[in-house]
Amino acid sequence: MASVDRCDKTLPLNEMMFHVRKSKALRDRWNTDLAGLCREFGVSDEEYRALADKDVRALHELGVHQYYVPQMLRLFYGASANSNAHPALEAYKRAYPDESARALELAARLERESAVAEGPDSLGDRSAGGLGGTREASPHVSLWRK
């Protein structure tokens, strides 16, 4: 995965992103003239290919700052309607399939453990009584007392 330690501060793509973030005119050109924009900042062919392909791993390996990669993807895909199926997240899943699989497995396990700890009626209690309902004792409290 990316690391700030692996960031190449001299990489033209990093400099370009610094300016693109601050300029609406440059952001507008991102989707209409990306190749021209990259030429103006001296972006190499290899950097341009990784950017145009939305290749997260290649961008990281080239030394693009880890903070800029998600910003680049938002410029391509937009920042709204984020979900686990958003194209930006899918780009990370393609770049890091093993890490993504482990993260999804961990999330599923934590969700199952949380559901077991709360008990089968925990959602019913919350929805029936609301926040001000007359629920007796939290199932979490009884776990600590055992």
ABEGO torsion letter per residue (X at the ends): XBBAAABBAABAAAAAAAAAAABAAAAAAAAABAAAAAAAAGBBAAAAAAAAAGBAAAAAAAGBBAAAAAAAAAAAAEABGBBAABAAAAAAAAABAAAAAAAAAAAAAAAAAAAAAAEAAAAAAAAAAEAABABBBBAAAAAAAX
